Amino acid sequence: LKQVVAINGAQITIDPPLEMNNWRGSQSPGVWWAGGANQLVGIENLTYDMTNDGTGLGGISFYNAYNCWARNVRGINGSRNHVWLLQSARIEVVDSYFFGTKHGASQSYGVEAFTATDNLIQNNICQHVVTCTMVGQAYGSVYHYNYMVDDGYSNQAWMQSLIFENH
């Protein structure tokens, strides 16, 4: 996921540049962009309780977002996830606390990233959440200094990992 910063005829300039050095113009690469993506939107110093939300979805969702953040938020009893990064880039989820899960089974995450790139997930605490960070088709991101305790998985035969990749 990149940001289109200029269009000059058939030439499209993106930021950041491609990380893969095996792409060439002679291969006729294509692009798709969401257009009108949310930018520079932040949520800070907020507690949200999903105990009775009835949706079964996530708490804070960044969808088609760019350069956005959630900082110092506290999520309580998430369904699928507490924070969801979907088709988004350069999102920061930092200094936050995620407690509890409704189902105690698969798809119960603190932060879930799917088709999301260049994100910073740092200094978060997940307590009684099945998997703190789920990464699916998400590249170029940093998952740093996160902590998980009492994983909350209903099958007590094993503990889930702090970070799980699903490509």
Secondary structure, 3 states (H helix, E strand, C coil): CCEEEEEECCEEEEECCCCCCCCCHHHCCCCCCCCCCEECCEEEEEEEECCCCCCCCCCEEEECEECCEEEEEEEEEECCEEEEEECCECCEEECCEEEEECCCCCCCEEEEEECCECCEEECCEEECCCEEEEEECCECCEEECCEEECCCCCCCCCCCCCEEECC
